[in-house]
Amino acid sequence: MNSRSRLLILLVVTLVSAVAVSGYVLRVRAGGTDDAGATVRLDTAGQILFRDTAAGSGFGRIASAPLDHPGAPRTTGHLLCDRLYAAHGTGICMQRKGPVPSTHVTVLDAALRPTREVKAEGFPNRARVSASGAMLSWTTFVQGDSYLRDDPSTRTSVLDTRTGRLVDNIERIPLTLNGKPYHAADVNYWGVGFAADDNTFYATVRTSGRTYLVKGDLAAWTARTLRTNAECPSLSPDNTRIVFKKRVSASANRPWRLFVLDLATMRETPLAEERSVDDQAAWLDDHTVMYGLPRHGGGWDVWAVPADGSDAPHLLIRDANSPAAVR
């Protein structure tokens, strides 16, 4: 065999190897399997689920990282989501689709298989799953695309996975505002989160230019305001506190700050994160909250900060947003 033949064979072998490796990498990304054979599941304890925002083929896909080492190499699944959340082996994946703004909401089982799909108006915005995995909620923007608008219009739905009952818009729930029955055409709900009993819920209501934290009862089909100026509540795992964003400025650049509300005393504590957070923060554990923040120059990251107002925020996961801890 002459030198030219040996060189030709070497080139062919190299090309075949490169194609095989590339095909493997693509299969890894598409199937959610990393080099160690791990897959994204929603029922694996000790992980953080999130939306991958790193540039590349994994952008927008559901991903996971270990709770005790969130900066470790991530496992990326096959589903594309604009907003996601999961608990107890049940998940929500919200995707914006079509030229006319609409959102496809997919309910997922532990293996990321769809169990139900719902089409909603508007842009994906908020999603929550109760700790038991039984109750789901999601919010879309129907008019405008920001809470900073004077006339934001939202649609918030609630799904009971045990019965299959879907309430496509909870704005019809009877509302008690400041102790009195209240009715108005401009009532908007968003950011629903559920307590451990799968019946009590907390949410934001906006009406007449003001926002309120409300507490609701699904079985009784009632809701009442607890306080003003509280948006996107998220209940702690022990169900004793709520993290929320509070409007602290009229500036469009830094309008909100994160606070934690003790439900027993109704005393609020500002968190050490002084940047404006336009997110429904989630709880990493009973002592720490996490949230997505846009990065200067582009991209998103997940940050964390102690829930008692101490210490300082720290980067939890780079190139990520929409986090959910699976404990």
Steps between C-alpha positions, in 0.01 A plus 500: 500500500648832394501820701214650301273202575586507871420874514167445325401225746601721794283786372199271453536354851531849650192621315290200606609543862413868495153431358441230761603730784286785364202268468550383856515857632181588314327192643619592847353851470174387344435217742611676816783257568845619604830320450442296816163377373288721730155615390276785612218375719259699715492254791872485578559655841797725563496698175414840359297506182529806279480637149837485325590842355855419389566569133490187288275204426379479860363854512146510638497135602416363843817413693613387843796534736574359848364698795827466687709602197285716270803615304578145388453399135130501423285227353284634218170347393312509172210734586506867403332728756465875543393452861500186714445370849482156662434324829443141612544354153259736324604792281374789289666607177374824343589572138418799286386388156363647178500846341202605715613502865387175660639265762495122499499362854619141529455299819785254543547176689825406672658381176410824315217331313198726431184405687287799400531802274312829526511794261483844660493855370801727527863469609640247756556668835467303826467130590468309826442142618390420855740303720290184453493541122117503506425868431638704211469864405626718216472864395525661158519863391208564267545875455841665520808315616596661829364568846638851458220583257204692638261245352652151528249228418562143614330164495568258784385139488487227765499126429424222748683196363306267732162584350605655170301815582637807325406855595621696198469841666479549877391864469144385563580396856311722752749750646491673838714816496573674830220303665231581242370312195661645192410494131678679216564440132876559533575224755805295394657203680850361454770298674284239676680272745353222713530407867566145620127423529455540120203727572639826639671723247676836490507731201525859379194704413517830316209740482463879477877536455595320823627150571400279793611174654194276521431174681252268335299189579434280197235280664305799630580691178587823679798736523587791728772761505769485768710808418588745225807526276595135472555314173591147392480327841679171561433297814791352697526118528394519867201719398584773753635778273451651158767655281360769272609796293401845624490815295746740661552753221321661210813449292467255212860390562474392865133482599499189720679346795460155656346473848403209724172518693450305823139380482463471878609856579449661156844657545702547182877479457689650204749257350863587431442489124479868406466450125149512357363145465213452257440134577290274717778397733517135609631341818823305485429382857337646812786747541581610144312641202608492135397699196589578141680820406593630154873543457647828386590454137253215447401166647345387829635356824344355815601671822435412865480702822423418867133537592571683829647812341859417592817441298506578128364350176717250317496345154339158516478386136640685201301505177171394657160624612162367622650286783322239712659302782412132534566410861 
